[in-house]
Every structure is written in structure tokens, then in C-alpha cells.
Amino acid sequence: MKKIISSIFLLLSVTIYAQTEDVVATAGGVNDVYYDFETQSKTAVARSTWDIGLTTDPQGASIIINENGGVELYLYGADTSAWSTLDTAGMKWTKIYNSETTWASGAFANQGTNHPDYGWGVYNST
């Protein structure tokens, strides 16, 4: 009986180790690496190739920015009719960041108060 139990544990440990997959990011962090569990494939994408990302969650409306790629977002608190004379020299606007813990609260969305205010706009269901 002890041999059978030992054999089962040995077989399970070999099986568990056979399921590992290494995902290695490049030195200097110039690439993002994505892993597809369905196809068990990995894809490296240059970090500089995107600026904003949109959520695919049907219950969400988050928009993230590529902070690691140098994208910055600021909250412009003045009247939007003044955009034609917008001057960024000496600006003192609040810098907005993505959430550190969830993609559901991207930089564009983290100023919202909740549904229907998503930060980047207020959803109108009519």
C-alpha cells in the first residue's frame, strides 16, 4: 500500500512540473509579454506600440494609459470652450494615473463617481 501511495505522489509531482511555462520579459522592460492560456502561447509586444487600452469587460468602461511607455494624462479643470487657446506652458494641472491594483480603474476612468459617471464621460442610456 505504501508503494502505491508513494508512486501516486511521485507521478503527481512529475505531472505538475511538466505543466510549467516560462514567460520572460526582455532586459530593460522594453516589451510586454502576454500569455494565451487557450493556445499556450506567449507573445512579446513592444511597450512603445500603444498609448491607451480599452477594457473588454461588458460591465466596465475603463480606459488605461501606457504609463510605462511615457504616456501622461492631466485633468483640465477649465471650461472646454477655451481649448482653442490652450497653452501647456507653465501648466499646473493634476496628473492622473492608472490604478495600482485593478485595470477596471484606468487613468481616464479614475475621476468618475461610478455608473453612469465613468470619468471620461457620463453614460446616457437613452
N, CA, C and O atoms as a GROMACS GRO file, in nm:
protein
  504
    1MET      N    1   0.082  -0.119   0.000
    1MET     CA    2   0.000   0.000   0.000
    1MET      C    3   0.087   0.126   0.000
    1MET      O    4   0.056   0.224  -0.067
    2LYS      N    5   0.197   0.121   0.077
    2LYS     CA    6   0.286   0.237   0.081
    2LYS      C    7   0.350   0.262  -0.055
    2LYS      O    8   0.372   0.376  -0.093
    3LYS      N    9   0.379   0.154  -0.128
    3LYS     CA   10   0.438   0.169  -0.261
    3LYS      C   11   0.340   0.237  -0.356
    3LYS      O   12   0.380   0.320  -0.438
    4ILE      N   13   0.214   0.203  -0.346
    4ILE     CA   14   0.112   0.262  -0.434
    4ILE      C   15   0.099   0.412  -0.406
    4ILE      O   16   0.097   0.493  -0.499
    5ILE      N   17   0.089   0.448  -0.279
    5ILE     CA   18   0.076   0.589  -0.242
    5ILE      C   19   0.200   0.667  -0.283
    5ILE      O   20   0.191   0.778  -0.335
    6SER      N   21   0.317   0.609  -0.259
    6SER     CA   22   0.441   0.676  -0.299
    6SER      C   23   0.447   0.693  -0.450
    6SER      O   24   0.491   0.797  -0.500
    7SER      N   25   0.404   0.593  -0.523
    7SER     CA   26   0.404   0.601  -0.670
    7SER      C   27   0.308   0.710  -0.719
    7SER      O   28   0.340   0.783  -0.813
    8ILE      N   29   0.193   0.721  -0.656
    8ILE     CA   30   0.096   0.825  -0.694
    8ILE      C   31   0.154   0.964  -0.670
    8ILE      O   32   0.144   1.050  -0.756
    9PHE      N   33   0.215   0.986  -0.554
    9PHE     CA   34   0.275   1.116  -0.525
    9PHE      C   35   0.389   1.148  -0.621
    9PHE      O   36   0.403   1.263  -0.664
   10LEU      N   37   0.469   1.049  -0.654
   10LEU     CA   38   0.578   1.070  -0.750
   10LEU      C   39   0.522   1.107  -0.887
   10LEU      O   40   0.573   1.198  -0.952
   11LEU      N   41   0.420   1.037  -0.931
   11LEU     CA   42   0.358   1.064  -1.060
   11LEU      C   43   0.295   1.204  -1.062
   11LEU      O   44   0.308   1.276  -1.161
   12LEU      N   45   0.228   1.243  -0.956
   12LEU     CA   46   0.167   1.376  -0.948
   12LEU      C   47   0.272   1.486  -0.951
   12LEU      O   48   0.253   1.588  -1.018
   13SER      N   49   0.383   1.467  -0.881
   13SER     CA   50   0.487   1.570  -0.880
   13SER      C   51   0.551   1.586  -1.017
   13SER      O   52   0.584   1.698  -1.057
   14VAL      N   53   0.568   1.478  -1.090
   14VAL     CA   54   0.623   1.485  -1.226
   14VAL      C   55   0.525   1.556  -1.318
   14VAL      O   56   0.565   1.639  -1.400
   15THR      N   57   0.396   1.526  -1.304
   15THR     CA   58   0.292   1.588  -1.387
   15THR      C   59   0.284   1.738  -1.360
   15THR      O   60   0.270   1.817  -1.453
   16ILE      N   61   0.292   1.777  -1.235
   16ILE     CA   62   0.285   1.919  -1.200
   16ILE      C   63   0.402   1.995  -1.262
   16ILE      O   64   0.383   2.103  -1.318
   17TYR      N   65   0.520   1.941  -1.252
   17TYR     CA   66   0.637   2.009  -1.308
   17TYR      C   67   0.633   2.013  -1.461
   17TYR      O   68   0.694   2.101  -1.522
   18ALA      N   69   0.563   1.920  -1.522
   18ALA     CA   70   0.554   1.919  -1.668
   18ALA      C   71   0.463   2.030  -1.721
   18ALA      O   72   0.463   2.057  -1.841
   19GLN      N   73   0.386   2.094  -1.633
   19GLN     CA   74   0.290   2.197  -1.675
   19GLN      C   75   0.347   2.339  -1.664
   19GLN      O   76   0.272   2.434  -1.682
   20THR      N   77   0.471   2.354  -1.636
   20THR     CA   78   0.527   2.489  -1.621
   20THR      C   79   0.560   2.551  -1.755
   20THR      O   80   0.591   2.481  -1.852
   21GLU      N   81   0.553   2.682  -1.760
   21GLU     CA   82   0.584   2.759  -1.880
   21GLU      C   83   0.657   2.885  -1.835
   21GLU      O   84   0.610   2.955  -1.744
   22ASP      N   85   0.769   2.914  -1.896
   22ASP     CA   86   0.844   3.034  -1.861
   22ASP      C   87   0.802   3.149  -1.950
   22ASP      O   88   0.793   3.135  -2.072
   23VAL      N   89   0.776   3.263  -1.888
   23VAL     CA   90   0.747   3.385  -1.961
   23VAL      C   91   0.851   3.486  -1.917
   23VAL      O   92   0.854   3.528  -1.801
   24VAL      N   93   0.937   3.525  -2.009
   24VAL     CA   94   1.049   3.612  -1.975
   24VAL      C   95   1.034   3.746  -2.045
   24VAL      O   96   1.020   3.752  -2.168
   25ALA      N   97   1.036   3.852  -1.968
   25ALA     CA   98   1.034   3.987  -2.026
   25ALA      C   99   1.177   4.024  -2.063
   25ALA      O  100   1.273   3.972  -2.004
   26THR      N  101   1.192   4.112  -2.158
   26THR     CA  102   1.325   4.150  -2.203
   26THR      C  103   1.393   4.242  -2.103
   26THR      O  104   1.326   4.307  -2.022
   27ALA      N  105   1.524   4.248  -2.109
   27ALA     CA  106   1.602   4.337  -2.022
   27ALA      C  107   1.563   4.481  -2.049
   27ALA      O  108   1.546   4.521  -2.164
   28GLY      N  109   1.549   4.559  -1.944
   28GLY     CA  110   1.514   4.700  -1.959
   28GLY      C  111   1.365   4.722  -1.973
   28GLY      O  112   1.321   4.837  -1.979
   29GLY      N  113   1.286   4.616  -1.978
   29GLY     CA  114   1.142   4.628  -1.984
   29GLY      C  115   1.088   4.693  -2.109
   29GLY      O  116   0.990   4.767  -2.102
   30VAL      N  117   1.149   4.667  -2.225
   30VAL     CA  118   1.103   4.730  -2.349
   30VAL      C  119   0.985   4.656  -2.411
   30VAL      O  120   0.920   4.708  -2.502
   31ASN      N  121   0.956   4.536  -2.364
   31ASN     CA  122   0.844   4.458  -2.417
   31ASN      C  123   0.747   4.421  -2.305
   31ASN      O  124   0.787   4.402  -2.190
   32ASP      N  125   0.619   4.410  -2.341
   32ASP     CA  126   0.519   4.348  -2.256
   32ASP      C  127   0.500   4.207  -2.310
   32ASP      O  128   0.499   4.187  -2.432
   33VAL      N  129   0.486   4.109  -2.222
   33VAL     CA  130   0.469   3.971  -2.265
   33VAL      C  131   0.330   3.925  -2.224
   33VAL      O  132   0.291   3.936  -2.107
   34TYR      N  133   0.255   3.873  -2.320
   34TYR     CA  134   0.119   3.824  -2.297
   34TYR      C  135   0.116   3.674  -2.318
   34TYR      O  136   0.177   3.622  -2.411
   35TYR      N  137   0.045   3.604  -2.229
   35TYR     CA  138   0.034   3.459  -2.237
   35TYR      C  139  -0.111   3.421  -2.264
   35TYR      O  140  -0.201   3.467  -2.193
   36ASP      N  141  -0.136   3.339  -2.365
   36ASP     CA  142  -0.268   3.293  -2.402
   36ASP      C  143  -0.286   3.152  -2.345
   36ASP      O  144  -0.223   3.058  -2.392
   37PHE      N  145  -0.372   3.138  -2.243
   37PHE     CA  146  -0.391   3.008  -2.179
   37PHE      C  147  -0.458   2.908  -2.272
   37PHE      O  148  -0.434   2.788  -2.260
   38GLU      N  149  -0.541   2.955  -2.363
   38GLU     CA  150  -0.612   2.864  -2.453
   38GLU      C  151  -0.516   2.797  -2.550
   38GLU      O  152  -0.524   2.676  -2.572
   39THR      N  153  -0.426   2.874  -2.609
   39THR     CA  154  -0.333   2.818  -2.708
   39THR      C  155  -0.197   2.786  -2.648
   39THR      O  156  -0.112   2.728  -2.715
   40GLN      N  157  -0.177   2.823  -2.522
   40GLN     CA  158  -0.050   2.804  -2.451
   40GLN      C  159   0.066   2.866  -2.528
   40GLN      O  160   0.173   2.806  -2.542
   41SER      N  161   0.042   2.986  -2.577
   41SER     CA  162   0.147   3.056  -2.650
   41SER      C  163   0.172   3.191  -2.584
   41SER      O  164   0.084   3.246  -2.518
   42LYS      N  165   0.290   3.244  -2.604
   42LYS     CA  166   0.324   3.374  -2.549
   42LYS      C  167   0.365   3.468  -2.662
   42LYS      O  168   0.421   3.425  -2.763
   43THR      N  169   0.336   3.595  -2.644
   43THR     CA  170   0.364   3.695  -2.745
   43THR      C  171   0.429   3.815  -2.679
   43THR      O  172   0.377   3.867  -2.580
   44ALA      N  173   0.540   3.859  -2.733
   44ALA     CA  174   0.606   3.980  -2.683
   44ALA      C  175   0.567   4.096  -2.774
   44ALA      O  176   0.574   4.086  -2.896
   45VAL      N  177   0.526   4.206  -2.712
   45VAL     CA  178   0.484   4.324  -2.786
   45VAL      C  179   0.566   4.442  -2.736
   45VAL      O  180   0.581   4.462  -2.616
   46ALA      N  181   0.619   4.519  -2.828
   46ALA     CA  182   0.698   4.637  -2.789
   46ALA      C  183   0.612   4.731  -2.707
   46ALA      O  184   0.502   4.769  -2.749
   47ARG      N  185   0.661   4.770  -2.591
   47ARG     CA  186   0.586   4.855  -2.500
   47ARG      C  187   0.552   4.990  -2.562
   47ARG      O  188   0.454   5.054  -2.522
   48SER      N  189   0.630   5.034  -2.657
   48SER     CA  190   0.609   5.167  -2.717
   48SER      C  191   0.504   5.167  -2.827
   48SER      O  192   0.480   5.272  -2.887
   49THR      N  193   0.439   5.054  -2.855
   49THR     CA  194   0.347   5.047  -2.969
   49THR      C  195   0.203   5.083  -2.934
   49THR      O  196   0.117   5.080  -3.022
   50TRP      N  197   0.174   5.116  -2.808
   50TRP     CA  198   0.037   5.154  -2.774
   50TRP      C  199   0.036   5.271  -2.677
   50TRP      O  200   0.131   5.289  -2.600
   51ASP      N  201  -0.072   5.350  -2.680
   51ASP     CA  202  -0.086   5.466  -2.592
   51ASP      C  203  -0.199   5.448  -2.492
   51ASP      O  204  -0.182   5.477  -2.374
   52ILE      N  205  -0.315   5.402  -2.539
   52ILE     CA  206  -0.428   5.378  -2.449
   52ILE      C  207  -0.481   5.236  -2.470
   52ILE      O  208  -0.466   5.179  -2.578
   53GLY      N  209  -0.542   5.182  -2.366
   53GLY     CA  210  -0.603   5.050  -2.373
   53GLY      C  211  -0.747   5.057  -2.327
   53GLY      O  212  -0.778   5.125  -2.229
   54LEU      N  213  -0.834   4.986  -2.396
   54LEU     CA  214  -0.977   4.985  -2.364
   54LEU      C  215  -1.014   4.851  -2.302
   54LEU      O  216  -0.964   4.747  -2.345
   55THR      N  217  -1.099   4.852  -2.202
   55THR     CA  218  -1.142   4.730  -2.137
   55THR      C  219  -1.234   4.650  -2.228
   55THR      O  220  -1.306   4.707  -2.310
   56THR      N  221  -1.233   4.518  -2.214
   56THR     CA  222  -1.325   4.433  -2.289
   56THR      C  223  -1.433   4.376  -2.198
   56THR      O  224  -1.513   4.292  -2.242
   57ASP      N  225  -1.437   4.418  -2.075
   57ASP     CA  226  -1.538   4.374  -1.979
   57ASP      C  227  -1.672   4.437  -2.015
   57ASP      O  228  -1.682   4.559  -2.022
   58PRO      N  229  -1.777   4.356  -2.039
   58PRO     CA  230  -1.906   4.413  -2.079
   58PRO      C  231  -1.969   4.501  -1.972
   58PRO      O  232  -2.055   4.584  -2.002
   59GLN      N  233  -1.928   4.485  -1.847
   59GLN     CA  234  -1.982   4.567  -1.739
   59GLN      C  235  -1.892   4.684  -1.703
   59GLN      O  236  -1.920   4.756  -1.607
   60GLY      N  237  -1.784   4.706  -1.777
   60GLY     CA  238  -1.690   4.812  -1.745
   60GLY      C  239  -1.674   4.910  -1.859
   60GLY      O  240  -1.721   4.888  -1.970
   61ALA      N  241  -1.607   5.018  -1.828
   61ALA     CA  242  -1.583   5.121  -1.929
   61ALA      C  243  -1.451   5.190  -1.903
   61ALA      O  244  -1.438   5.311  -1.921
   62SER      N  245  -1.352   5.114  -1.860
   62SER     CA  246  -1.223   5.171  -1.822
   62SER      C  247  -1.133   5.195  -1.943
   62SER      O  248  -1.134   5.119  -2.040
   63ILE      N  249  -1.056   5.301  -1.935
   63ILE     CA  250  -0.955   5.332  -2.036
   63ILE      C  251  -0.824   5.356  -1.961
   63ILE      O  252  -0.815   5.448  -1.880
   64ILE      N  253  -0.723   5.272  -1.989
   64ILE     CA  254  -0.593   5.287  -1.923
   64ILE      C  255  -0.496   5.357  -2.017
   64ILE      O  256  -0.514   5.358  -2.139
   65ILE      N  257  -0.392   5.414  -1.959
   65ILE     CA  258  -0.285   5.475  -2.039
   65ILE      C  259  -0.158   5.393  -2.021
   65ILE      O  260  -0.141   5.325  -1.920
   66ASN      N  261  -0.069   5.401  -2.118
   66ASN     CA  262   0.058   5.328  -2.113
   66ASN      C  263   0.161   5.414  -2.038
   66ASN      O  264   0.247   5.478  -2.100
   67GLU      N  265   0.151   5.415  -1.906
   67GLU     CA  266   0.242   5.495  -1.824
   67GLU      C  267   0.387   5.453  -1.844
   67GLU      O  268   0.476   5.538  -1.847
   68ASN      N  269   0.411   5.322  -1.858
   68ASN     CA  270   0.548   5.274  -1.878
   68ASN      C  271   0.604   5.313  -2.013
   68ASN      O  272   0.725   5.314  -2.032
   69GLY      N  273   0.516   5.346  -2.107
   69GLY     CA  274   0.558   5.391  -2.239
   69GLY      C  275   0.573   5.542  -2.248
   69GLY      O  276   0.600   5.595  -2.356
   70GLY      N  277   0.556   5.612  -2.136
   70GLY     CA  278   0.574   5.756  -2.133
   70GLY      C  279   0.449   5.839  -2.154
   70GLY      O  280   0.457   5.962  -2.162
   71VAL      N  281   0.332   5.775  -2.163
   71VAL     CA  282   0.207   5.848  -2.181
   71VAL      C  283   0.166   5.912  -2.048
   71VAL      O  284   0.171   5.847  -1.944
   72GLU      N  285   0.126   6.038  -2.053
   72GLU     CA  286   0.081   6.110  -1.934
   72GLU      C  287  -0.058   6.167  -1.960
   72GLU      O  288  -0.091   6.203  -2.073
   73LEU      N  289  -0.139   6.176  -1.855
   73LEU     CA  290  -0.273   6.230  -1.865
   73LEU      C  291  -0.293   6.332  -1.753
   73LEU      O  292  -0.258   6.306  -1.638
   74TYR      N  293  -0.348   6.447  -1.789
   74TYR     CA  294  -0.371   6.554  -1.692
   74TYR      C  295  -0.518   6.592  -1.690
   74TYR      O  296  -0.586   6.586  -1.793
   75LEU      N  297  -0.567   6.632  -1.573
   75LEU     CA  298  -0.704   6.677  -1.558
   75LEU      C  299  -0.711   6.826  -1.587
   75LEU      O  300  -0.652   6.907  -1.516
   76TYR      N  301  -0.782   6.862  -1.693
   76TYR     CA  302  -0.800   7.002  -1.732
   76TYR      C  303  -0.929   7.051  -1.667
   76TYR      O  304  -1.038   7.009  -1.706
   77GLY      N  305  -0.918   7.138  -1.570
   77GLY     CA  306  -1.033   7.180  -1.492
   77GLY      C  307  -1.107   7.301  -1.543
   77GLY      O  308  -1.206   7.341  -1.482
   78ALA      N  309  -1.064   7.362  -1.652
   78ALA     CA  310  -1.128   7.484  -1.702
   78ALA      C  311  -1.237   7.451  -1.804
   78ALA      O  312  -1.259   7.336  -1.840
   79ASP      N  313  -1.304   7.555  -1.848
   79ASP     CA  314  -1.410   7.545  -1.947
   79ASP      C  315  -1.354   7.493  -2.080
   79ASP      O  316  -1.252   7.542  -2.128
   80THR      N  317  -1.420   7.395  -2.138
   80THR     CA  318  -1.372   7.335  -2.263
   80THR      C  319  -1.382   7.430  -2.382
   80THR      O  320  -1.320   7.403  -2.486
   81SER      N  321  -1.456   7.538  -2.372
   81SER     CA  322  -1.464   7.634  -2.483
   81SER      C  323  -1.332   7.707  -2.502
   81SER      O  324  -1.310   7.770  -2.606
   82ALA      N  325  -1.243   7.700  -2.402
   82ALA     CA  326  -1.113   7.767  -2.411
   82ALA      C  327  -1.006   7.677  -2.473
   82ALA      O  328  -0.889   7.716  -2.477
   83TRP      N  329  -1.042   7.559  -2.521
   83TRP     CA  330  -0.944   7.467  -2.577
   83TRP      C  331  -0.873   7.523  -2.698
   83TRP      O  332  -0.759   7.485  -2.724
   84SER      N  333  -0.935   7.611  -2.773
   84SER     CA  334  -0.870   7.666  -2.893
   84SER      C  335  -0.751   7.754  -2.857
   84SER      O  336  -0.664   7.777  -2.940
   85THR      N  337  -0.746   7.803  -2.734
   85THR     CA  338  -0.634   7.886  -2.689
   85THR      C  339  -0.554   7.816  -2.579
   85THR      O  340  -0.485   7.881  -2.501
   86LEU      N  341  -0.565   7.685  -2.574
   86LEU     CA  342  -0.497   7.607  -2.470
   86LEU      C  343  -0.346   7.624  -2.478
   86LEU      O  344  -0.287   7.606  -2.585
   87ASP      N  345  -0.284   7.657  -2.366
   87ASP     CA  346  -0.139   7.675  -2.361
   87ASP      C  347  -0.085   7.583  -2.252
   87ASP      O  348  -0.122   7.597  -2.135
   88THR      N  349   0.002   7.492  -2.288
   88THR     CA  350   0.056   7.397  -2.191
   88THR      C  351   0.179   7.448  -2.118
   88THR      O  352   0.226   7.383  -2.025
   89ALA      N  353   0.232   7.563  -2.158
   89ALA     CA  354   0.349   7.619  -2.090
   89ALA      C  355   0.308   7.663  -1.950
   89ALA      O  356   0.213   7.739  -1.932
   90GLY      N  357   0.380   7.614  -1.852
   90GLY     CA  358   0.353   7.652  -1.713
   90GLY      C  359   0.225   7.591  -1.657
   90GLY      O  360   0.171   7.641  -1.558
   91MET      N  361   0.176   7.485  -1.719
   91MET     CA  362   0.051   7.424  -1.672
   91MET      C  363   0.067   7.367  -1.531
   91MET      O  364   0.174   7.318  -1.495
   92LYS      N  365  -0.039   7.375  -1.455
   92LYS     CA  366  -0.039   7.325  -1.318
   92LYS      C  367  -0.158   7.233  -1.296
   92LYS      O  368  -0.226   7.240  -1.194
   93TRP      N  369  -0.182   7.147  -1.394
   93TRP     CA  370  -0.296   7.057  -1.385
   93TRP      C  371  -0.258   6.932  -1.306
   93TRP      O  372  -0.140   6.898  -1.292
   94THR      N  373  -0.360   6.864  -1.257
   94THR     CA  374  -0.340   6.742  -1.180
   94THR      C  375  -0.310   6.626  -1.273
   94THR      O  376  -0.384   6.601  -1.369
   95LYS      N  377  -0.200   6.555  -1.246
   95LYS     CA  378  -0.164   6.437  -1.325
   95LYS      C  379  -0.248   6.319  -1.276
   95LYS      O  380  -0.262   6.296  -1.156
   96ILE      N  381  -0.303   6.244  -1.371
   96ILE     CA  382  -0.390   6.131  -1.339
   96ILE      C  383  -0.320   6.001  -1.376
   96ILE      O  384  -0.256   5.991  -1.481
   97TYR      N  385  -0.331   5.901  -1.288
   97TYR     CA  386  -0.263   5.773  -1.307
   97TYR      C  387  -0.364   5.659  -1.316
   97TYR      O  388  -0.479   5.672  -1.275
   98ASN      N  389  -0.319   5.546  -1.371
   98ASN     CA  390  -0.397   5.422  -1.365
   98ASN      C  391  -0.398   5.374  -1.220
   98ASN      O  392  -0.310   5.411  -1.142
   99SER      N  393  -0.495   5.292  -1.186
   99SER     CA  394  -0.499   5.229  -1.055
   99SER      C  395  -0.379   5.135  -1.043
   99SER      O  396  -0.336   5.075  -1.141
  100GLU      N  397  -0.326   5.123  -0.923
  100GLU     CA  398  -0.214   5.030  -0.898
  100GLU      C  399  -0.263   4.888  -0.878
  100GLU      O  400  -0.184   4.794  -0.883
  101THR      N  401  -0.394   4.870  -0.854
  101THR     CA  402  -0.444   4.737  -0.817
  101THR      C  403  -0.541   4.674  -0.916
  101THR      O  404  -0.560   4.553  -0.912
  102THR      N  405  -0.603   4.753  -1.005
  102THR     CA  406  -0.701   4.696  -1.097
  102THR      C  407  -0.705   4.770  -1.230
  102THR      O  408  -0.690   4.892  -1.234
  103TRP      N  409  -0.724   4.696  -1.338
  103TRP     CA  410  -0.738   4.757  -1.470
  103TRP      C  411  -0.875   4.821  -1.487
  103TRP      O  412  -0.897   4.897  -1.580
  104ALA      N  413  -0.968   4.789  -1.396
  104ALA     CA  414  -1.104   4.844  -1.404
  104ALA      C  415  -1.108   4.992  -1.372
  104ALA      O  416  -1.210   5.057  -1.394
  105SER      N  417  -0.999   5.046  -1.322
  105SER     CA  418  -0.992   5.188  -1.289
  105SER      C  419  -0.871   5.250  -1.357
  105SER      O  420  -0.771   5.281  -1.292
  106GLY      N  421  -0.882   5.266  -1.488
  106GLY     CA  422  -0.774   5.328  -1.565
  106GLY      C  423  -0.769   5.478  -1.543
  106GLY      O  424  -0.858   5.535  -1.480
  107ALA      N  425  -0.666   5.541  -1.593
  107ALA     CA  426  -0.645   5.684  -1.572
  107ALA      C  427  -0.763   5.768  -1.620
  107ALA      O  428  -0.801   5.865  -1.554
  108PHE      N  429  -0.821   5.732  -1.734
  108PHE     CA  430  -0.935   5.809  -1.784
  108PHE      C  431  -1.058   5.791  -1.695
  108PHE      O  432  -1.143   5.880  -1.689
  109ALA      N  433  -1.068   5.679  -1.627
  109ALA     CA  434  -1.189   5.647  -1.551
  109ALA      C  435  -1.178   5.676  -1.402
  109ALA      O  436  -1.281   5.679  -1.334
  110ASN      N  437  -1.060   5.698  -1.349
  110ASN     CA  438  -1.049   5.706  -1.203
  110ASN      C  439  -1.098   5.837  -1.143
  110ASN      O  440  -1.094   5.853  -1.021
  111GLN      N  441  -1.144   5.931  -1.224
  111GLN     CA  442  -1.203   6.054  -1.172
  111GLN      C  443  -1.355   6.045  -1.166
  111GLN      O  444  -1.420   6.138  -1.120
  112GLY      N  445  -1.412   5.934  -1.212
  112GLY     CA  446  -1.556   5.916  -1.212
  112GLY      C  447  -1.608   5.882  -1.074
  112GLY      O  448  -1.533   5.842  -0.985
  113THR      N  449  -1.740   5.899  -1.056
  113THR     CA  450  -1.802   5.872  -0.928
  113THR      C  451  -1.870   5.736  -0.923
  113THR      O  452  -1.916   5.696  -0.816
  114ASN      N  453  -1.878   5.666  -1.031
  114ASN     CA  454  -1.940   5.534  -1.052
  114ASN      C  455  -2.044   5.547  -1.161
  114ASN      O  456  -2.067   5.656  -1.213
  115HIS      N  457  -2.107   5.437  -1.195
  115HIS     CA  458  -2.205   5.439  -1.304
  115HIS      C  459  -2.314   5.542  -1.272
  115HIS      O  460  -2.366   5.541  -1.161
  116PRO      N  461  -2.349   5.629  -1.363
  116PRO     CA  462  -2.311   5.637  -1.503
  116PRO      C  463  -2.194   5.730  -1.531
  116PRO      O  464  -2.162   5.754  -1.648
  117ASP      N  465  -2.127   5.784  -1.428
  117ASP     CA  466  -2.012   5.873  -1.449
  117ASP      C  467  -1.885   5.790  -1.451
  117ASP      O  468  -1.843   5.737  -1.348
  118TYR      N  469  -1.823   5.778  -1.570
  118TYR     CA  470  -1.704   5.696  -1.585
  118TYR      C  471  -1.575   5.777  -1.586
  118TYR      O  472  -1.469   5.723  -1.617
  119GLY      N  473  -1.581   5.905  -1.553
  119GLY     CA  474  -1.462   5.988  -1.553
  119GLY      C  475  -1.436   6.052  -1.687
  119GLY      O  476  -1.420   6.173  -1.695
  120TRP      N  477  -1.433   5.973  -1.792
  120TRP     CA  478  -1.413   6.025  -1.928
  120TRP      C  479  -1.543   6.075  -1.987
  120TRP      O  480  -1.542   6.141  -2.091
  121GLY      N  481  -1.656   6.044  -1.922
  121GLY     CA  482  -1.786   6.088  -1.969
  121GLY      C  483  -1.897   6.026  -1.888
  121GLY      O  484  -1.875   5.928  -1.816
  122VAL      N  485  -2.016   6.082  -1.899
  122VAL     CA  486  -2.133   6.030  -1.828
  122VAL      C  487  -2.218   5.952  -1.927
  122VAL      O  488  -2.260   6.006  -2.030
  123TYR      N  489  -2.244   5.827  -1.897
  123TYR     CA  490  -2.321   5.739  -1.985
  123TYR      C  491  -2.468   5.779  -1.984
  123TYR      O  492  -2.527   5.797  -1.878
  124ASN      N  493  -2.525   5.792  -2.102
  124ASN     CA  494  -2.667   5.824  -2.117
  124ASN      C  495  -2.734   5.706  -2.184
  124ASN      O  496  -2.704   5.676  -2.300
  125SER      N  497  -2.823   5.638  -2.115
  125SER     CA  498  -2.883   5.515  -2.167
  125SER      C  499  -2.998   5.540  -2.264
  125SER      O  500  -3.055   5.445  -2.317
  126THR      N  501  -3.033   5.665  -2.288
  126THR     CA  502  -3.144   5.692  -2.381
  126THR      C  503  -3.096   5.712  -2.522
  126THR      O  504  -3.177   5.736  -2.612
   0.00000   0.00000   0.00000
